Amino acid sequence: MAQQTQVSRVVLYYRQWLKKFPSFSVLANAAPSDVLREWSGLGYNNRALRFHQLAQLVSSQFHSRLPQTPDELQQFPGIGKYTAHAVACFAFNAHVPVVDVNIRRILTRHSKKISSVSEMLSDVDAWKFAEQALPKRNAYDWNQALMDLGGMICTARNPNCAECPVNSTCASAFSKTFLQRSVVKKRQEPSWKGIPRRIYRGKVLKLLHFHSLSAEAIAGLLWSTYGSKDIAWLSDVLDTMVRNGLLTMVKKKYSIVL
Ligand code: SF4
């Protein structure tokens, strides 16, 4: 839930979710439409479906107990290398490195003098460096400390090198010139009529919670006026949601997956 959604927003959903789905087996036996309903409002709804599939696998193949090693965890839908290592370390106290975007930034800056704020080690190099740098004990504390360092001191745009505990060994320490030279372009979110597409996807799921509707009917509920271009754009969004496994379409009417 906390991937790409702020923790302060996640907390309420998390508690509610655990009440509704207190175990992997309960979640595994729920209908996808129920799972999407509980997730509604958190965004990036594919995460809910992947989590549901994960629960079904854990329930049917692992006696409802989540495996604990990164290699095993990465076999599940929706779990990449970062999540597998983070779960293994923070939930099961495994002695493994974790590389998220903050940690990768620190490793990059520490290992070489960078020339732009967006410069990052390759995935392979970042993980290799993280393996080498991992102390012999206390991987949990180490990884948490690196995350804090990236979140509070070695921030993307304004590193506070004077307060940084690794400034004596960091190749980019006090090298503020890279910041002046670079302008970070913010990625434009796909949107229509000034509203991000992900907001429309959330609204569509809400509208379809209890009804099957055509693209035209959905358009009528989303906008007071609309034209053929709006319908074409909306149909594209709806068809993508069908391909993503969030919706089904029968006789030109869209429904939430059952
Ligand atoms: S010394 Fe500066 S650039 Fe290096 S890790 Fe610390 S805050 Fe980041």
py3Dmol code that shows the C-alpha trace and the ligand (Angstrom):
import py3Dmol

protein = """\
ATOM      1  CA  MET A   1       0.000   0.000   0.000  1.00  0.00           C
ATOM      2  CA  ALA A   2       2.794   2.387   0.857  1.00  0.00           C
ATOM      3  CA  GLN A   3       4.439   2.012  -2.531  1.00  0.00           C
ATOM      4  CA  GLN A   4       3.648   5.301  -4.295  1.00  0.00           C
ATOM      5  CA  THR A   5       1.045   6.331  -1.686  1.00  0.00           C
ATOM      6  CA  GLN A   6       1.856   8.439   1.380  1.00  0.00           C
ATOM      7  CA  VAL A   7       1.925   6.524   4.656  1.00  0.00           C
ATOM      8  CA  SER A   8      -0.404   9.059   6.325  1.00  0.00           C
ATOM      9  CA  ARG A   9      -3.085   8.139   3.740  1.00  0.00           C
ATOM     10  CA  VAL A  10      -2.318   4.448   3.940  1.00  0.00           C
ATOM     11  CA  VAL A  11      -2.800   4.042   7.719  1.00  0.00           C
ATOM     12  CA  LEU A  12      -6.618   4.167   7.692  1.00  0.00           C
ATOM     13  CA  TYR A  13      -6.886   1.842   4.724  1.00  0.00           C
ATOM     14  CA  TYR A  14      -4.390  -0.554   6.283  1.00  0.00           C
ATOM     15  CA  ARG A  15      -6.396  -0.906   9.501  1.00  0.00           C
ATOM     16  CA  GLN A  16      -9.658  -1.312   7.619  1.00  0.00           C
ATOM     17  CA  TRP A  17      -8.032  -3.830   5.271  1.00  0.00           C
ATOM     18  CA  LEU A  18      -6.783  -5.976   8.156  1.00  0.00           C
ATOM     19  CA  LYS A  19     -10.254  -6.007   9.704  1.00  0.00           C
ATOM     20  CA  LYS A  20     -11.780  -7.172   6.440  1.00  0.00           C
ATOM     21  CA  PHE A  21      -8.934  -9.528   5.395  1.00  0.00           C
ATOM     22  CA  PRO A  22      -7.158 -10.654   8.587  1.00  0.00           C
ATOM     23  CA  SER A  23      -5.239 -13.510   6.902  1.00  0.00           C
ATOM     24  CA  PHE A  24      -3.930 -14.619   3.525  1.00  0.00           C
ATOM     25  CA  SER A  25      -6.628 -17.291   3.317  1.00  0.00           C
ATOM     26  CA  VAL A  26      -9.464 -14.796   3.918  1.00  0.00           C
ATOM     27  CA  LEU A  27      -8.043 -12.495   1.259  1.00  0.00           C
ATOM     28  CA  ALA A  28      -7.480 -15.421  -1.127  1.00  0.00           C
ATOM     29  CA  ASN A  29     -11.144 -16.409  -0.884  1.00  0.00           C
ATOM     30  CA  ALA A  30     -12.518 -12.885  -1.408  1.00  0.00           C
ATOM     31  CA  ALA A  31     -13.977 -11.841  -4.772  1.00  0.00           C
ATOM     32  CA  PRO A  32     -11.735  -9.467  -6.779  1.00  0.00           C
ATOM     33  CA  SER A  33     -14.599  -6.935  -6.758  1.00  0.00           C
ATOM     34  CA  ASP A  34     -14.564  -6.943  -2.911  1.00  0.00           C
ATOM     35  CA  VAL A  35     -10.794  -6.505  -2.892  1.00  0.00           C
ATOM     36  CA  LEU A  36     -11.033  -3.554  -5.295  1.00  0.00           C
ATOM     37  CA  ARG A  37     -13.822  -2.001  -3.217  1.00  0.00           C
ATOM     38  CA  GLU A  38     -11.677  -2.073  -0.071  1.00  0.00           C
ATOM     39  CA  TRP A  39      -8.741  -0.637  -2.012  1.00  0.00           C
ATOM     40  CA  SER A  40     -10.837   2.084  -3.635  1.00  0.00           C
ATOM     41  CA  GLY A  41      -9.280   5.509  -2.985  1.00  0.00           C
ATOM     42  CA  LEU A  42      -5.697   4.298  -2.595  1.00  0.00           C
ATOM     43  CA  GLY A  43      -5.018   4.441  -6.341  1.00  0.00           C
ATOM     44  CA  TYR A  44      -2.844   2.215  -8.556  1.00  0.00           C
ATOM     45  CA  ASN A  45      -5.520  -0.466  -8.302  1.00  0.00           C
ATOM     46  CA  ASN A  46      -3.437  -3.112 -10.050  1.00  0.00           C
ATOM     47  CA  ARG A  47      -1.582  -3.422  -6.757  1.00  0.00           C
ATOM     48  CA  ALA A  48      -4.779  -4.711  -5.134  1.00  0.00           C
ATOM     49  CA  LEU A  49      -5.266  -7.381  -7.776  1.00  0.00           C
ATOM     50  CA  ARG A  50      -1.630  -8.482  -7.586  1.00  0.00           C
ATOM     51  CA  PHE A  51      -1.860  -8.649  -3.792  1.00  0.00           C
ATOM     52  CA  HIS A  52      -4.986 -10.760  -4.166  1.00  0.00           C
ATOM     53  CA  GLN A  53      -3.156 -13.146  -6.523  1.00  0.00           C
ATOM     54  CA  LEU A  54      -0.261 -13.249  -4.070  1.00  0.00           C
ATOM     55  CA  ALA A  55      -2.629 -14.221  -1.251  1.00  0.00           C
ATOM     56  CA  GLN A  56      -4.071 -17.019  -3.408  1.00  0.00           C
ATOM     57  CA  LEU A  57      -0.579 -18.398  -4.093  1.00  0.00           C
ATOM     58  CA  VAL A  58       0.539 -18.107  -0.461  1.00  0.00           C
ATOM     59  CA  SER A  59      -2.672 -19.744   0.653  1.00  0.00           C
ATOM     60  CA  SER A  60      -2.624 -22.625  -1.835  1.00  0.00           C
ATOM     61  CA  GLN A  61       1.114 -23.356  -2.020  1.00  0.00           C
ATOM     62  CA  PHE A  62       2.684 -22.158   1.232  1.00  0.00           C
ATOM     63  CA  HIS A  63       0.082 -23.066   3.894  1.00  0.00           C
ATOM     64  CA  SER A  64      -0.852 -19.363   4.230  1.00  0.00           C
ATOM     65  CA  ARG A  65       2.622 -18.386   5.474  1.00  0.00           C
ATOM     66  CA  LEU A  66       4.619 -15.893   3.434  1.00  0.00           C
ATOM     67  CA  PRO A  67       8.086 -17.235   2.490  1.00  0.00           C
ATOM     68  CA  GLN A  68      10.924 -15.248   4.015  1.00  0.00           C
ATOM     69  CA  THR A  69      13.850 -15.129   1.581  1.00  0.00           C
ATOM     70  CA  PRO A  70      14.214 -12.480  -1.162  1.00  0.00           C
ATOM     71  CA  ASP A  71      14.542 -15.159  -3.867  1.00  0.00           C
ATOM     72  CA  GLU A  72      11.283 -16.818  -2.845  1.00  0.00           C
ATOM     73  CA  LEU A  73       9.477 -13.509  -2.382  1.00  0.00           C
ATOM     74  CA  GLN A  74      10.428 -12.358  -5.870  1.00  0.00           C
ATOM     75  CA  GLN A  75       8.480 -15.262  -7.364  1.00  0.00           C
ATOM     76  CA  PHE A  76       5.206 -13.596  -6.358  1.00  0.00           C
ATOM     77  CA  PRO A  77       3.207 -11.172  -8.529  1.00  0.00           C
ATOM     78  CA  GLY A  78       3.937  -7.516  -7.799  1.00  0.00           C
ATOM     79  CA  ILE A  79       7.115  -8.187  -5.789  1.00  0.00           C
ATOM     80  CA  GLY A  80      10.329  -6.916  -7.346  1.00  0.00           C
ATOM     81  CA  LYS A  81      13.854  -6.975  -5.966  1.00  0.00           C
ATOM     82  CA  TYR A  82      13.428  -3.921  -3.728  1.00  0.00           C
ATOM     83  CA  THR A  83      10.176  -5.122  -2.120  1.00  0.00           C
ATOM     84  CA  ALA A  84      11.517  -8.655  -1.682  1.00  0.00           C
ATOM     85  CA  HIS A  85      14.597  -7.381   0.147  1.00  0.00           C
ATOM     86  CA  ALA A  86      12.652  -4.829   2.202  1.00  0.00           C
ATOM     87  CA  VAL A  87      10.123  -7.455   3.363  1.00  0.00           C
ATOM     88  CA  ALA A  88      12.879 -10.004   4.101  1.00  0.00           C
ATOM     89  CA  CYS A  89      14.865  -7.433   6.108  1.00  0.00           C
ATOM     90  CA  PHE A  90      12.145  -5.436   7.885  1.00  0.00           C
ATOM     91  CA  ALA A  91       9.574  -8.192   8.463  1.00  0.00           C
ATOM     92  CA  PHE A  92      11.856 -11.209   8.947  1.00  0.00           C
ATOM     93  CA  ASN A  93      15.138  -9.590  10.027  1.00  0.00           C
ATOM     94  CA  ALA A  94      17.091 -11.146   7.134  1.00  0.00           C
ATOM     95  CA  HIS A  95      20.650  -9.925   6.704  1.00  0.00           C
ATOM     96  CA  VAL A  96      20.257  -8.424   3.215  1.00  0.00           C
ATOM     97  CA  PRO A  97      20.767  -5.005   1.615  1.00  0.00           C
ATOM     98  CA  VAL A  98      17.838  -2.846   0.500  1.00  0.00           C
ATOM     99  CA  VAL A  99      18.085  -0.394  -2.395  1.00  0.00           C
ATOM    100  CA  ASP A 100      15.250   2.090  -2.836  1.00  0.00           C
ATOM    101  CA  VAL A 101      15.554   5.382  -4.687  1.00  0.00           C
ATOM    102  CA  ASN A 102      16.899   7.250  -1.626  1.00  0.00           C
ATOM    103  CA  ILE A 103      19.529   4.639  -0.868  1.00  0.00           C
ATOM    104  CA  ARG A 104      20.537   4.457  -4.507  1.00  0.00           C
ATOM    105  CA  ARG A 105      21.066   8.223  -4.509  1.00  0.00           C
ATOM    106  CA  ILE A 106      23.354   8.029  -1.464  1.00  0.00           C
ATOM    107  CA  LEU A 107      25.342   5.119  -2.906  1.00  0.00           C
ATOM    108  CA  THR A 108      25.761   7.013  -6.183  1.00  0.00           C
ATOM    109  CA  ARG A 109      26.937  10.228  -4.579  1.00  0.00           C
ATOM    110  CA  HIS A 110      29.171   8.459  -2.123  1.00  0.00           C
ATOM    111  CA  SER A 111      30.916   6.333  -4.748  1.00  0.00           C
ATOM    112  CA  LYS A 112      31.668   9.031  -7.358  1.00  0.00           C
ATOM    113  CA  LYS A 113      31.581  12.768  -7.832  1.00  0.00           C
ATOM    114  CA  ILE A 114      28.317  13.363  -9.617  1.00  0.00           C
ATOM    115  CA  SER A 115      27.643  15.995 -12.263  1.00  0.00           C
ATOM    116  CA  SER A 116      23.854  16.206 -12.085  1.00  0.00           C
ATOM    117  CA  VAL A 117      21.206  15.708  -9.398  1.00  0.00           C
ATOM    118  CA  SER A 118      19.553  12.956 -11.399  1.00  0.00           C
ATOM    119  CA  GLU A 119      22.733  10.911 -11.853  1.00  0.00           C
ATOM    120  CA  MET A 120      22.268   7.387 -10.500  1.00  0.00           C
ATOM    121  CA  LEU A 121      24.293   4.178 -10.461  1.00  0.00           C
ATOM    122  CA  SER A 122      22.879   1.448 -12.693  1.00  0.00           C
ATOM    123  CA  ASP A 123      20.645  -1.069 -10.994  1.00  0.00           C
ATOM    124  CA  VAL A 124      23.368  -3.739 -11.086  1.00  0.00           C
ATOM    125  CA  ASP A 125      26.072  -1.425  -9.714  1.00  0.00           C
ATOM    126  CA  ALA A 126      23.819  -0.041  -6.963  1.00  0.00           C
ATOM    127  CA  TRP A 127      22.941  -3.525  -5.673  1.00  0.00           C
ATOM    128  CA  LYS A 128      26.572  -4.646  -5.931  1.00  0.00           C
ATOM    129  CA  PHE A 129      27.711  -1.613  -3.927  1.00  0.00           C
ATOM    130  CA  ALA A 130      24.928  -2.139  -1.371  1.00  0.00           C
ATOM    131  CA  GLU A 131      26.051  -5.773  -0.877  1.00  0.00           C
ATOM    132  CA  GLN A 132      29.652  -4.674  -0.332  1.00  0.00           C
ATOM    133  CA  ALA A 133      28.750  -1.851   2.034  1.00  0.00           C
ATOM    134  CA  LEU A 134      26.423  -3.951   4.228  1.00  0.00           C
ATOM    135  CA  PRO A 135      27.975  -4.308   7.691  1.00  0.00           C
ATOM    136  CA  LYS A 136      28.391  -7.795   9.156  1.00  0.00           C
ATOM    137  CA  ARG A 137      25.549  -7.252  11.655  1.00  0.00           C
ATOM    138  CA  ASN A 138      22.430  -5.139  12.138  1.00  0.00           C
ATOM    139  CA  ALA A 139      21.228  -4.992   8.528  1.00  0.00           C
ATOM    140  CA  TYR A 140      17.811  -3.805   9.766  1.00  0.00           C
ATOM    141  CA  ASP A 141      19.280  -0.729  11.505  1.00  0.00           C
ATOM    142  CA  TRP A 142      21.695  -0.099   8.633  1.00  0.00           C
ATOM    143  CA  ASN A 143      18.971  -0.082   5.984  1.00  0.00           C
ATOM    144  CA  GLN A 144      16.654   2.065   8.113  1.00  0.00           C
ATOM    145  CA  ALA A 145      19.507   4.520   8.743  1.00  0.00           C
ATOM    146  CA  LEU A 146      20.269   4.792   5.021  1.00  0.00           C
ATOM    147  CA  MET A 147      16.604   5.452   4.283  1.00  0.00           C
ATOM    148  CA  ASP A 148      16.545   8.192   6.921  1.00  0.00           C
ATOM    149  CA  LEU A 149      19.774   9.667   5.575  1.00  0.00           C
ATOM    150  CA  GLY A 150      18.293   9.814   2.070  1.00  0.00           C
ATOM    151  CA  GLY A 151      14.987  11.239   3.322  1.00  0.00           C
ATOM    152  CA  MET A 152      16.421  13.911   5.633  1.00  0.00           C
ATOM    153  CA  ILE A 153      20.051  14.717   4.789  1.00  0.00           C
ATOM    154  CA  CYS A 154      21.071  13.575   1.312  1.00  0.00           C
ATOM    155  CA  THR A 155      17.871  14.765  -0.340  1.00  0.00           C
ATOM    156  CA  ALA A 156      17.533  14.852  -4.123  1.00  0.00           C
ATOM    157  CA  ARG A 157      17.773  18.628  -4.576  1.00  0.00           C
ATOM    158  CA  ASN A 158      19.383  19.945  -1.426  1.00  0.00           C
ATOM    159  CA  PRO A 159      21.890  17.655   0.293  1.00  0.00           C
ATOM    160  CA  ASN A 160      22.960  18.893   3.705  1.00  0.00           C
ATOM    161  CA  CYS A 161      26.587  17.743   3.499  1.00  0.00           C
ATOM    162  CA  ALA A 162      27.632  19.706   6.606  1.00  0.00           C
ATOM    163  CA  GLU A 163      25.325  17.562   8.790  1.00  0.00           C
ATOM    164  CA  CYS A 164      25.989  14.307   6.955  1.00  0.00           C
ATOM    165  CA  PRO A 165      27.700  11.556   8.979  1.00  0.00           C
ATOM    166  CA  VAL A 166      29.519  10.203   5.892  1.00  0.00           C
ATOM    167  CA  ASN A 167      30.820  13.505   4.508  1.00  0.00           C
ATOM    168  CA  SER A 168      34.466  12.586   5.188  1.00  0.00           C
ATOM    169  CA  THR A 169      34.314   9.621   2.803  1.00  0.00           C
ATOM    170  CA  CYS A 170      31.752  10.832   0.243  1.00  0.00           C
ATOM    171  CA  ALA A 171      33.039  11.607  -3.274  1.00  0.00           C
ATOM    172  CA  SER A 172      30.322  14.229  -3.873  1.00  0.00           C
ATOM    173  CA  ALA A 173      30.462  15.947  -0.462  1.00  0.00           C
ATOM    174  CA  PHE A 174      30.089  19.748  -0.638  1.00  0.00           C
ATOM    175  CA  SER A 175      30.008  19.537  -4.421  1.00  0.00           C
ATOM    176  CA  LYS A 176      27.085  21.909  -4.823  1.00  0.00           C
ATOM    177  CA  THR A 177      27.979  22.872  -8.378  1.00  0.00           C
ATOM    178  CA  PHE A 178      26.107  19.892  -9.781  1.00  0.00           C
ATOM    179  CA  LEU A 179      22.921  21.330  -8.341  1.00  0.00           C
ATOM    180  CA  GLN A 180      23.343  24.681 -10.053  1.00  0.00           C
ATOM    181  CA  ARG A 181      24.037  23.078 -13.416  1.00  0.00           C
ATOM    182  CA  SER A 182      21.039  20.825 -13.597  1.00  0.00           C
ATOM    183  CA  VAL A 183      17.348  21.373 -13.876  1.00  0.00           C
ATOM    184  CA  VAL A 184      15.192  18.402 -13.014  1.00  0.00           C
ATOM    185  CA  LYS A 185      12.232  18.053 -15.330  1.00  0.00           C
ATOM    186  CA  LYS A 186       9.121  16.885 -13.536  1.00  0.00           C
ATOM    187  CA  ARG A 187       7.414  14.056 -15.386  1.00  0.00           C
ATOM    188  CA  GLN A 188       4.064  15.194 -16.761  1.00  0.00           C
ATOM    189  CA  GLU A 189       1.207  13.013 -15.578  1.00  0.00           C
ATOM    190  CA  PRO A 190      -1.166  11.914 -18.376  1.00  0.00           C
ATOM    191  CA  SER A 191      -4.382  13.875 -17.962  1.00  0.00           C
ATOM    192  CA  TRP A 192      -7.613  14.912 -19.698  1.00  0.00           C
ATOM    193  CA  LYS A 193      -9.484  18.191 -19.156  1.00  0.00           C
ATOM    194  CA  GLY A 194      -6.833  19.060 -16.570  1.00  0.00           C
ATOM    195  CA  ILE A 195      -7.486  15.990 -14.387  1.00  0.00           C
ATOM    196  CA  PRO A 196      -4.912  13.169 -14.083  1.00  0.00           C
ATOM    197  CA  ARG A 197      -5.831   9.871 -15.708  1.00  0.00           C
ATOM    198  CA  ARG A 198      -5.313   7.970 -12.436  1.00  0.00           C
ATOM    199  CA  ILE A 199      -8.091  10.099 -10.850  1.00  0.00           C
ATOM    200  CA  TYR A 200     -10.430   9.089 -13.682  1.00  0.00           C
ATOM    201  CA  ARG A 201      -9.499   5.429 -13.170  1.00  0.00           C
ATOM    202  CA  GLY A 202     -10.432   5.712  -9.482  1.00  0.00           C
ATOM    203  CA  LYS A 203     -13.744   7.430 -10.346  1.00  0.00           C
ATOM    204  CA  VAL A 204     -14.575   4.765 -12.924  1.00  0.00           C
ATOM    205  CA  LEU A 205     -14.049   1.984 -10.380  1.00  0.00           C
ATOM    206  CA  LYS A 206     -16.356   3.774  -7.937  1.00  0.00           C
ATOM    207  CA  LEU A 207     -19.058   4.253 -10.608  1.00  0.00           C
ATOM    208  CA  LEU A 208     -18.873   0.576 -11.523  1.00  0.00           C
ATOM    209  CA  HIS A 209     -18.982  -0.763  -7.977  1.00  0.00           C
ATOM    210  CA  PHE A 210     -22.617  -1.766  -8.284  1.00  0.00           C
ATOM    211  CA  HIS A 211     -23.483  -1.229 -11.979  1.00  0.00           C
ATOM    212  CA  SER A 212     -22.419  -2.192 -15.478  1.00  0.00           C
ATOM    213  CA  LEU A 213     -22.201   0.902 -17.673  1.00  0.00           C
ATOM    214  CA  SER A 214     -21.324   1.786 -21.263  1.00  0.00           C
ATOM    215  CA  ALA A 215     -18.567   4.285 -22.076  1.00  0.00           C
ATOM    216  CA  GLU A 216     -21.259   6.876 -22.938  1.00  0.00           C
ATOM    217  CA  ALA A 217     -23.058   6.344 -19.611  1.00  0.00           C
ATOM    218  CA  ILE A 218     -19.760   6.707 -17.722  1.00  0.00           C
ATOM    219  CA  ALA A 219     -18.956   9.865 -19.691  1.00  0.00           C
ATOM    220  CA  GLY A 220     -22.360  11.303 -18.717  1.00  0.00           C
ATOM    221  CA  LEU A 221     -21.565  10.723 -15.040  1.00  0.00           C
ATOM    222  CA  LEU A 222     -18.047  12.141 -15.297  1.00  0.00           C
ATOM    223  CA  TRP A 223     -18.728  15.286 -17.316  1.00  0.00           C
ATOM    224  CA  SER A 224     -21.698  17.646 -17.746  1.00  0.00           C
ATOM    225  CA  THR A 225     -20.862  17.965 -21.470  1.00  0.00           C
ATOM    226  CA  TYR A 226     -18.714  15.743 -23.633  1.00  0.00           C
ATOM    227  CA  GLY A 227     -17.953  15.042 -27.298  1.00  0.00           C
ATOM    228  CA  SER A 228     -16.598  12.275 -29.487  1.00  0.00           C
ATOM    229  CA  LYS A 229     -12.991  13.033 -28.512  1.00  0.00           C
ATOM    230  CA  ASP A 230     -13.887  12.611 -24.838  1.00  0.00           C
ATOM    231  CA  ILE A 231     -15.562   9.263 -25.578  1.00  0.00           C
ATOM    232  CA  ALA A 232     -12.537   8.082 -27.585  1.00  0.00           C
ATOM    233  CA  TRP A 233     -10.158   9.020 -24.746  1.00  0.00           C
ATOM    234  CA  LEU A 234     -12.397   7.425 -22.116  1.00  0.00           C
ATOM    235  CA  SER A 235     -12.801   4.227 -24.173  1.00  0.00           C
ATOM    236  CA  ASP A 236      -9.036   3.965 -24.364  1.00  0.00           C
ATOM    237  CA  VAL A 237      -8.778   4.278 -20.551  1.00  0.00           C
ATOM    238  CA  LEU A 238     -11.548   1.685 -20.060  1.00  0.00           C
ATOM    239  CA  ASP A 239      -9.983  -0.767 -22.514  1.00  0.00           C
ATOM    240  CA  THR A 240      -6.635  -0.417 -20.743  1.00  0.00           C
ATOM    241  CA  MET A 241      -8.386  -1.198 -17.451  1.00  0.00           C
ATOM    242  CA  VAL A 242      -9.860  -4.313 -19.098  1.00  0.00           C
ATOM    243  CA  ARG A 243      -6.383  -5.353 -20.273  1.00  0.00           C
ATOM    244  CA  ASN A 244      -5.031  -4.719 -16.756  1.00  0.00           C
ATOM    245  CA  GLY A 245      -7.648  -7.129 -15.346  1.00  0.00           C
ATOM    246  CA  LEU A 246      -9.567  -4.444 -13.412  1.00  0.00           C
ATOM    247  CA  LEU A 247     -12.706  -4.454 -15.586  1.00  0.00           C
ATOM    248  CA  THR A 248     -14.564  -6.746 -17.925  1.00  0.00           C
ATOM    249  CA  MET A 249     -16.555  -5.652 -20.986  1.00  0.00           C
ATOM    250  CA  VAL A 250     -19.632  -7.528 -22.206  1.00  0.00           C
ATOM    251  CA  LYS A 251     -21.919  -6.153 -24.927  1.00  0.00           C
ATOM    252  CA  LYS A 252     -20.201  -2.748 -24.720  1.00  0.00           C
ATOM    253  CA  LYS A 253     -20.910  -2.462 -20.989  1.00  0.00           C
ATOM    254  CA  TYR A 254     -18.060  -2.304 -18.508  1.00  0.00           C
ATOM    255  CA  SER A 255     -18.125  -3.978 -15.064  1.00  0.00           C
ATOM    256  CA  ILE A 256     -15.679  -4.427 -12.257  1.00  0.00           C
ATOM    257  CA  VAL A 257     -14.067  -7.915 -12.262  1.00  0.00           C
ATOM    258  CA  LEU A 258     -15.985 -10.448 -10.159  1.00  0.00           C
TER     259      LEU A 258
END
"""
ligand_1 = """\
8
SF4
S 28.176 14.114 1.997
Fe 26.555 15.219 0.932
S 26.385 14.221 -1.096
Fe 27.568 12.855 0.258
S 26.063 11.424 1.093
Fe 26.287 13.098 2.573
S 24.689 14.602 2.013
Fe 24.936 13.181 0.278
"""
view = py3Dmol.view(width=600, height=400)
view.addModel(protein, "pdb")
view.setStyle({"model": 0}, {"cartoon": {"style": "trace"}})
view.addModel(ligand_1, "xyz")
view.setStyle({"model": 1}, {"stick": {}})
view.zoomTo()
view.show()
